[in-house]
Amino acid sequence: MTFGCFKLGHGLQAVLAASVVLVPVLAFAESSVSAAGMTIANKGLVAIGRIAASQRDKFGETFGSGSGMAIDPTAWQKDGAGYRGALWLLPDRGYNVEGTTDYNDRLNRIEFRLMPATGTPATDLQQKGMEARLADTILLTDDQGKNMTGLDPEAGVRAAAGKLPALPQARNGKVSLDPEAVIRLKDGSFLISDEYGPYIYHFAADGKMISATQPPKALLPMRKGELNFSSNNVDAGGKKPEPKDPETGRQNNQGLEGMSMTPDGKFVIALLQSATRQDGGDSGSTRMNTRALVYDAADIDNLKLVHEYVVPLPTFDNKGKVAVAAQSEILALSDKAFLMLARDSNNGQGLKGDTSVYRKIDLVDLTAATDIANSEFDGLKPVAPKGVVDAGVKVAAVTDFIDLNNNAELGRFGLHNGAPNDKNNLSEKWEAMSIAPVLDASAPDDYFLFVANDNDFLTQDGFQVGAAYKAEGGAEVDTMFQVFRVTLPGMAK
């Protein structure tokens, strides 16, 4: 995610040094798309970076990241032929096991140096255009200063109190959080979206919860008429919730996966990963109609829902069957348009499947879509029962922008999509986006678009929640960054 107002920073402690030799330019076929009164362009992949899968944070636990990302605009600066900067990288709820773990949710600060390629990267520098290191980690705590947890909330609900709504609660009494997206605010605090809720939380710069925003009733997971935040994970006794899925509201593990603030800072947009249960989310082939929530951000601790739209997710052919690409992140261009990162599942480095069918960044245009905010569709009336959108509702327009699976582009940096399923095959989960200005007077609308994967803590030298582990199948998946140069008019505010 990103905060859209960039200013030049003052001083940044030295990060990893980089030495880059520029090589002859290999022309990239620039592509552009238009929507919501703007034309945006992709000028190609310019850098790759990695952080080793075996990296550990200052608490001695395995580093995993890329569920969300926010560039720190105060640290961004041009540095000779390159750039220096810092970003916040958000891991999710911890290493996945049979049942969740008491992983303390956290946020990682990454310092980096960027040397964008101007042509075909030299062989020994193909994946060193972005050199990044873990600089700090902060733990996330609830409003009482108690550690939060990645444990499934099972049937637990912490009662509403003060200004806070009812919250997901684990069996150990901690507030459960499965974090997915992050926005860095001007004062250094953060908004973080969640899958369990699905909620939007405001955390102070030190990681302590300040407030929580509950979504409309249509998104709240309900079982047997009661609020139930569980995501079909086993409890301490090895049992799963009954029923395993909510009857209405967000599907298990399909919460507010994407969130971003508009460049003017006036609105926060949050996007459900796929359709609610009542909108077709009870079937893999009908879950394409998800919802974008647009909040007035004038009072960040009292976000006000002002617009809501139906967004059709991309579909693709998966061995003769229609499959739906779950969105994994968004980047707001305005209150009427955003970039959406959507992907397939179960393919990539560390998994048995090697070739991804769909990994794209699309442009979503809300201009002509029907606003359903605060309507009967925000109750329990479906807006798309069994995947068929209500006749009175027009959905958003979605257009392809960047194909992450483009082997011609990936090959310039020694990467690929598909066999051989080695360390240079893209991993499954690409889930984070943020931008920083190129600071080129001749191209004032040009930005670097950073995209990162969620490596799911997959390593052969893992340690988390007091125990060592090795990922199945010998998986050793680095955190990886891809950096594109793009043209995004109107982002500077």
TAGI-V635488 format. One record per helix or strand of 2 or more residues. SS is the DSSP state (hx for helix, st for strand). FROM is the first residue (numbers start at 1). TO is the last residue. Records with the same first field share a line. If there is no record, write none. Layout:
SS = FROM-TO ; FROM-TO
//
This chain:
st = 31-35 ; 38-51 ; 68-71 ; 77-79 ; 82-90 ; 106-114 ; 130-139 ; 157-158 ; 167-169 ; 175-176 ; 179-184 ; 190-194 ; 199-203 ; 208-214 ; 222-223 ; 226-227 ; 256-261 ; 267-272 ; 289-296 ; 304-312 ; 315-318 ; 321-324 ; 326-332 ; 337-343 ; 359-365 ; 397-403 ; 430-437 ; 446-453 ; 462-464 ; 467-469 ; 479-488
hx = 73-75 ; 123-125 ; 217-219 ; 277-279 ; 376-378 ; 385-387 ; 407-411 ; 441-443 ; 472-474
//
